[in-house]
Every structure is written in structure tokens, then in C-alpha cells.
Amino acid sequence: IDTLMKIAHLRTYTMNSGQMSSWLKLFENKLIPLMEKHGIKVESYWVNEENTQFIWIRSYGNSIENIKQKEDSFYGSRWWKKNVDFVRGHISHREIKLIKH
């Protein structure tokens, strides 16, 4: 295994109308710290010019096996289980691509 390799997801979320501002607060204040606690690193994020899509990269380290382990930990957390409907209520569509560096 190349120790410099990084496994990540390029994620594009189409937001429900009027939800971007609420999403950004939630993402920055709650989701980033929670993901980091579970070993998922938010590399960067952007909003498209129309303010309708949220594009971001989150990484898992250097192994595809890390994805399942870290996502199971994150999605199994008490906070996520309690708030999943609220979080996903911001999003009308998700596109997720596995990328490697």
C-alpha cells in the first residue's frame, strides 16, 4: 500500500430550497466536529454560484476498508441517530464518488 495514498469521497448535495444557510451552520458547527471525532476529515467544501449545491471532500485515510469502519462509527453515533432526519431534511439529492490521491 502506498502510504501517501488518500481515499476520499467527493460529495455533491443538491439542497432543498432555502436550506443552504441552515445547512452551512449545521455542517460547520456540528457535522465537521462529529466527523472528525470519528476519524473522517473534511478536506474542503464549496457552494456553487446558484447557491443550490454543496460540494465537499471528506477523507478516510489510506485504505478503502477505513470507509466502512469510520462511517459505521459516525452513523452509529447517538447524535447522528437522533438528528439524521433533520440533517437529511436539508438535502434533496446526494451524489457520492470515491476518489483516490
N, C-alpha and C positions, 0 to 999 in steps of 0.2 A: 504494500500500500504506500502510495506517495503521501508522506506526512504533510506536504504542503497543499494537498487537495482539500477543497472545501465543498461540502454538499449543502445545497440550499434550495429553497422554493422561491420562485418568482410568482408572486400572487397579485392578481388584479381583481379588485372588488368593485362591482358597479353598485353604487349606493342608492338606497331609496330616496326619493325626492325630499329635500330639506333636511337630510340626516348627516351631511358631511361635518358640520360644526360639532354636533354631539359626538359623532364618531371620533373625530380628532382628539377631543378631550378624553374620551374613554380610552382610546388607544394609547395616548401619551401618559396618562395618569394611572391607569390600571393594567392595561394589557402588556405594555412593554415590561414593567417590573415583574409581573406574574410570569411572563415567558422566560425572562432572564433567571428567575428563581428555579425554573425547571430546565435550564440549560439550553434554551432557544434564544439565539441572538438576533435582534432586529438590526440588520446591516444598514438599511436606509429606507426611506419612504417618500413618496411624492403624491401630489394631487394633479390630475390633468387640468388643462386650461378651462374646460367647461365645468369644472367642479363636480363632476359626476362619477369619476373613478378614482379609487385609491390604489396606488401601485406600490408594492413593497417587496423587500427581500428579507427572508429570515433564514438563518443558517443553523446547522446541526452538528458541525464539526467535520471530521474527515471520513465518516462511514455512513453508508445508507442505513445500516442497522440502527444508528443513533436516532433516526427519524421516529421509528415506532416507539422506542423507549422514551424519548423526550416528549413526544406527543401524547403517549399514554399517561405520562406523569402530569402534563399540563391539563389535558382534557379530563383527567380523573380528579383534579383538584376540587376541593369543596367550593371555592369561589366560582370556578367555571360552571360546575353543575348547577349552582344557584342562579347564575346570571346568563346562561347560554341563550335563552330565548331573547333577552334584552339585547345582548351583543349581536346576535344574528338578525334581529329585527331591523338593524340598520342597513342590511345588505340584501340586494335583490338578486345578485348573481356573483359567483366566485369562479375564477379560472386559476388553476394552480399548475405550475410547470416545475419539474425537477430540473435543476441546473447544477453544473459542476464547474469548479475552477481549479 
